């Protein structure tokens, strides 16, 4: 595993869930442990109040959230920050794509530091 992933997927022709499945295949083929639709349970005062589903969890350390958007907005950032706050995971990537181009924003829990 060298940390570099080569994606040869025509993303514009695929729906988001299909893209997610294709990315899971590429990650696993490149030696990464990857899970799709990773459940994140949210508690309030020790009571379960809800559940989120992160698009992809890699190596139990990084959350990928996929967006088929021209650009990200604050609600997208808030979504992944909520995922990080509800877990012990410190790194999240918002991956958005349009017209076969990938862009990525890096989000980390700065209060706990990134290792």
LUMDORO-121342 format. One record per atom (N, C-alpha, C, O, CB): x, y, z; residue in three letters. Coordinates in steps of 0.001 Angstrom, whole numbers, plus 500000, padded with zeros to 6 digits. Last residue first. Glycine has a CB too. Layout:
<atoms>
XYZALA ...
</atoms>
This chain:
<atoms>
497047512831514081UNK 498261512017514180UNK 498474511225512918UNK 499448510480512814UNK 498192511077515378UNK 495759515920514926UNK 495792514879513907UNK 497101514147514008UNK 498162514771514020UNK 495600515462512494UNK 493827517208517672UNK 495070517027516923UNK 494965515870515945UNK 494165514953516133UNK 496235516796517875UNK 491583517893518978UNK 492245516666519423UNK 493545516426518695UNK 494299515525519063UNK 491335515481519233UNK 490856520217517709UNK 490930520232519163UNK 491641519003519720UNK 492231519056520800UNK 489541520328519746UNK 490623519628515028UNK 491821520322515491UNK 491948520291517000UNK 493064520337517519UNK 491814521753515011UNK 489653517221513205UNK 489297517677514539UNK 490535518327515142UNK 491393517644515701UNK 488772516498515434UNK 489617518231509769UNK 490180517472510889UNK 489671518052512188UNK 489305519225512262UNK 491726517486510858UNK 489170518031506340UNK 488584518465507601UNK 489166517602508701UNK 489204516377508580UNK 487023518376507574UNK 489883519048503108UNK 490384518301504260UNK 489768518885505527UNK 489837520092505758UNK 491945518343504327UNK 488242518646500062UNK 488520519517501199UNK 488881518645502380UNK 488247517617502620UNK 487307520436501530UNK 488805518083496645UNK 488726517527497981UNK 489033518600499007UNK 489977519374498843UNK 489681516344498134UNK 487699517153493382UNK 488255518131494308UNK 488043517588495701UNK 487191516726495914UNK 487599519547494136UNK 487854515725490165UNK 487787515538491608UNK 488335516765492309UNK 489328517346491871UNK 488560514282492036UNK 485926515743487218UNK 487042516294487977UNK 486796516049489451UNK 485666516152489929UNK 487227517808487691UNK 483733515041485669UNK 484878514126485716UNK 486098514715486417UNK 487208514221486221UNK 485259513722484321UNK 481768516991486274UNK 482406516933484958UNK 483737516177485000UNK 484736516623484435UNK 482630518345484425UNK 482469516977489672UNK 481580517457488632UNK 482369517426487325UNK 483539517808487305UNK 481034518903488953UNK 482713516091493073UNK 483108515895491684UNK 482020516436490764UNK 480826516355491053UNK 483378514400491392UNK 484180516080496289UNK 483115516472495384UNK 483628516421493953UNK 484800516670493671UNK 482586517882495729UNK 484699514912499386UNK 485132514705498009UNK 483964515076497103UNK 482900514460497152UNK 485603513220497763UNK 485870515723502363UNK 484709515982501522UNK 485189515886500087UNK 485998516698499637UNK 484055517388501828UNK 487299513720504805UNK 487489514329503488UNK 486135514504502822UNK 485350513561502725UNK 488431513468502600UNK 488452513807508158UNK 487375513619507202UNK 487692514323505903UNK 488287515401505901UNK 486057514123507770UNK 489900512570511096UNK 490110513111509751UNK 488912512783508869UNK 488427511653508836UNK 491412512548509126UNK 489365511373513531UNK 489911512722513538UNK 490026513367512156UNK 490226514577512053UNK 491250512700514175UNK 486985509470515296UNK 487724509665514048UNK 488126511131513947UNK 487330512023514240UNK 486872509232512806UNK 485318508871517274UNK 486703509133517665UNK 487590509342516444UNK 488815509383516562UNK 487243507981518514UNK 482206510622516577UNK 483087509446516575UNK 484436509830517190UNK 484652510980517573UNK 483279508887515120UNK 480879512963516415UNK 480120511822516939UNK 480970510552517035UNK 480499509524517522UNK 478904511558516058UNK 482658514675515164UNK 482329514908516569UNK 481611513723517211UNK 481724513507518418UNK 481473516145516695UNK 482594513647512562UNK 483827513579513345UNK 483540513755514835UNK 484119513058515668UNK 484822514645512870UNK 479942514251511844UNK 480422512864511823UNK 481665512713512696UNK 481775511765513475UNK 480729512417510375UNK 480006517055512041UNK 479126516275512919UNK 479564514815512980UNK 479557514209514051UNK 477668516365512437UNK 481758517537509930UNK 482177517895511287UNK 481300517166512310UNK 481802516709513337UNK 482099519436511500UNK 480153516761507806UNK 481315515935508133UNK 481880516288509512UNK 482426515419510191UNK 482401516101507061UNK 478130518790508017UNK 477806517360508004UNK 479016516526508418UNK 478903515670509296UNK 477318516929506607UNK 479475521186507743UNK 478836520878509023UNK 478527519390509117UNK 478651518797510188UNK 477549521704509200UNK 480175521002505034UNK 481225521016506056UNK 480653520654507421UNK 481270519902508174UNK 481905522395506116UNK 477613521149503947UNK 478454519975503690UNK 479559519872504727UNK 479846518789505238UNK 479059520037502277UNK 476823523668504805UNK 476087522498505296UNK 476861521206505045UNK 476778520270505840UNK 474709522418504629UNK 478508525410503407UNK 478695525227504844UNK 477948524015505392UNK 478404523398506354UNK 478248526464505576UNK 479280523720500282UNK 478771524835501077UNK 478917524499502561UNK 479396523423502916UNK 477282525142500721UNK 481249523058497345UNK 480763522715498673UNK 480209523957499360UNK 480607525084499066UNK 481885522084499518UNK 480261522918493908UNK 481095523409494992UNK 480453523007496311UNK 479273522664496373UNK 481284524952494906UNK 478850521207492258UNK 479840522096491659UNK 480776522671492697UNK 481954522894492417UNK 479157523217490911UNK 478509517766493380UNK 478161519186493430UNK 479227520003492708UNK 480365519558492559UNK 478010519666494897UNK 478179515089494659UNK 478145515397493230UNK 477637516833493091UNK 476484517069492731UNK 477230514376492430UNK 480168514047497316UNK 479158515006496874UNK 479291515211495373UNK 480383515476494870UNK 479299516357497630UNK 481041511868499946UNK 481017512139498513UNK 479871513089498170UNK 478755512949498670UNK 480884510826497717UNK 483231511660502559UNK 481856512003502229UNK 481848512490500790UNK 482572513426500448UNK 481273513087503210UNK 485242509526504349UNK 485061510188503062UNK 483580510447502887UNK 482764509540503051UNK 485631509332501883UNK 487057509420507306UNK 485713509417506718UNK 485765510161505393UNK 486265511283505319UNK 484664510068507684UNK 489597507418508597UNK 489274508550507727UNK 487861508366507173UNK 487515507310506645UNK 490312508680506567UNK 489929505146510172UNK 490599506384510564UNK 490168507613509773UNK 490356508739510235UNK 492063506212510424UNK 489362502618509282UNK 488770503018510568UNK 489358504333511092UNK 489301504613512289UNK 488978501912511606UNK 490201502465506674UNK 491141502054507715UNK 490671502429509124UNK 491480502546510044UNK 492496502674507452UNK 487630504622505824UNK 488862503988505367UNK 489765503727506560UNK 490060504625507348UNK 489583504865504316UNK 484263504757505107UNK 485230504797506200UNK 486449504000505757UNK 486327502841505361UNK 484623504224507538UNK 481952506599503194UNK 483043505611503210UNK 483912505840504440UNK 484254506976504770UNK 483903505701501908UNK 479574508054504028UNK 479676507361502740UNK 480730506265502769UNK 480445505122502410UNK 479998508354501630UNK 478055507606507200UNK 479152508178506423UNK 479297507376505137UNK 479158506153505150UNK 480488508181507238UNK 475027508086508450UNK 475745507083507670UNK 476797507793506824UNK 476474508489505862UNK 474768506253506772UNK 473702508625511768UNK 474188509095510479UNK 474806507919509748UNK 475079506878510347UNK 475214510256510645UNK 471053508556514029UNK 472105507805513367UNK 472418508470512034UNK 471519508829511274UNK 471692506323513166UNK 469835509463517340UNK 469851509421515886UNK 471019508630515349UNK 471850508110516093UNK 469887510809515330UNK 469855509259520018UNK 468926510228519448UNK 468920510215517921UNK 468097510877517290UNK 469270511610519940UNK 470330507234522778UNK 470466507314521328UNK 469404508257520778UNK 468211508085521031UNK 470347505909520677UNK 471483508675525749UNK 470348508106525018UNK 470593508289523521UNK 471008509356523067UNK 468996508779525452UNK 473386510080527172UNK 473445508613527182UNK 472264507943526504UNK 472067506740526675UNK 473534508126528588UNK 472882512728526340UNK 472667512309527726UNK 472477510794527822UNK 471546510301528458UNK 471447513032528318UNK 472663511584523159UNK 472473512783523956UNK 472090512331525356UNK 471093511633525539UNK 471384513730523335UNK 474427510099520419UNK 473816510023521746UNK 473688511411522357UNK 474504512296522100UNK 474639509112522670UNK 474432508594517274UNK 474543509846518022UNK 473760509707519326UNK 472610509268519345UNK 474017511057517179UNK 476282506333515326UNK 475185506526516279UNK 475453507781517106UNK 476569507998517579UNK 475020505279517205UNK 476966505787512132UNK 477461506612513236UNK 476270506906514138UNK 475359507641513757UNK 478140507947512717UNK 477759503256509760UNK 476802503855510696UNK 477493504614511832UNK 478471504141512410UNK 475903502776511279UNK 478933503642506523UNK 479353503345507888UNK 478413504033508886UNK 478281505256508863UNK 480820503796508118UNK 478719503235503706UNK 477552503497504548UNK 477828503138506009UNK 477052502423506643UNK 476341502711504034UNK 481493500956503278UNK 480551501964502790UNK 479358502056503732UNK 479028501112504450UNK 480081501629501353UNK 484891500636504196UNK 483504500260504457UNK 482595501355503914UNK 482886502542504067UNK 483256500032505982UNK 488124499355503595UNK 487123500386503331UNK 485721499825503549UNK 485407498705503147UNK 487268500932501893UNK 491500499017503796UNK 490272498526504397UNK 489247499636504233UNK 489479500755504691UNK 490469498123505915UNK 493489498954500807UNK 492902499673501936UNK 491706498913502491UNK 490985498246501749UNK 492482501088501517UNK 494588497878498482UNK 495066497421499778UNK 494520498147500988UNK 495035497975502093UNK 496502497519499802UNK 493469498474496091UNK 494743499128496394UNK 495216498852497820UNK 496133499510498312UNK 494620500625496180UNK 491048497193496177UNK 492051496692495225UNK 493426497298495455UNK 494437496715495065UNK 491609496977493804UNK 489785498926497993UNK 490111497555498400UNK 491171496963497480UNK 492096496301497950UNK 488847496671498396UNK 489543501225496339UNK 490254501270497619UNK 490692499877498056UNK 491842499677498445UNK 489370501904498699UNK 487991500243494191UNK 489344500759493963UNK 490159500793495251UNK 491335500429495252UNK 489279502158493357UNK 485603499544495552UNK 486366498523494807UNK 487804498984494608UNK 488737498212494828UNK 485703498230493432UNK 484859502077496500UNK 485138500986497447UNK 485969499904496765UNK 486934499405497344UNK 483817500382498000UNK 484352503379494067UNK 485469503820494908UNK 485847502756495934UNK 487030502555496208UNK 485113505128495621UNK 482061501981493235UNK 483275501926492418UNK 484500502347493241UNK 485564501740493123UNK 483129502833491171UNK 480263502715495276UNK 480620501308495087UNK 481906501165494280UNK 482750500327494599UNK 479482500559494390UNK 480143505489494785UNK 480609504984496077UNK 481049503524495951UNK 482101503147496468UNK 479499505120497145UNK 478972505502492265UNK 480334506026492451UNK 480936505490493736UNK 482099505087493769UNK 480331507569492471UNK 476487504531493039UNK 477296503719492131UNK 478749504177492202UNK 479661503350492200UNK 476762503811490674UNK 475636506659494558UNK 475807505351495203UNK 476643504419494332UNK 477418503611494844UNK 474437504710495497UNK 475582508751492522UNK 476429508836493706UNK 476659507473494357UNK 477803507156494683UNK 475813509782494710UNK 475691507432489154UNK 474997508038490280UNK 475876507966491517UNK 476829507187491549UNK 473643507344490532UNK 477862508150486397UNK 477405507275487460UNK 476663508064488536UNK 476978509226488793UNK 478584506525488070UNK 478971509822484601UNK 477944508922484098UNK 477340508053485196UNK 476400507300484941UNK 478518508046483017UNK 480956511147485939UNK 479799511938485539UNK 478654511042485071UNK 477492511444485132UNK 480185512921484432UNK 483059509325486333UNK 482122509614487412UNK 480871510344486961UNK 479812510165487563UNK 482801510415488457UNK 484605506952485036UNK 483914508080484431UNK 482771508469485353UNK 481644508003485183UNK 483397507735482994UNK 487561506054486618UNK 486115505915486636UNK 485526507145485966UNK 485908508268486294UNK 485571505741488092UNK 490176505242487666UNK 489845505347486252UNK 488350505105486106UNK 487920504094485550UNK 490673504333485390UNK 492212506271490177UNK 490814506049489843UNK 490624506262488346UNK 490886507348487829UNK 489888506991490661UNK 494753505196492118UNK 494484505575490748UNK 493037505241490425UNK 492663504069490398UNK 495452504866489774UNK 496163506314495070UNK 495082505539494473UNK 494828506077493081UNK 494702507287492892UNK 493789505598495341UNK 498825506012497322UNK 498329506640496106UNK 497284505726495473UNK 497491504518495355UNK 499490506933495111UNK 499765504523499418UNK 499088505770499716UNK 498553506501498505UNK 497885507524498654UNK 499999506655500440UNK 500816502033498933UNK 501707503167498810UNK 501040504518499067UNK 501692505555498944UNK 502307503167497460UNK 500842498828500000UNK 500000500000500000UNK 500888501235500000UNK 501632501466500954UNK 499041499998501213UNK 
</atoms>
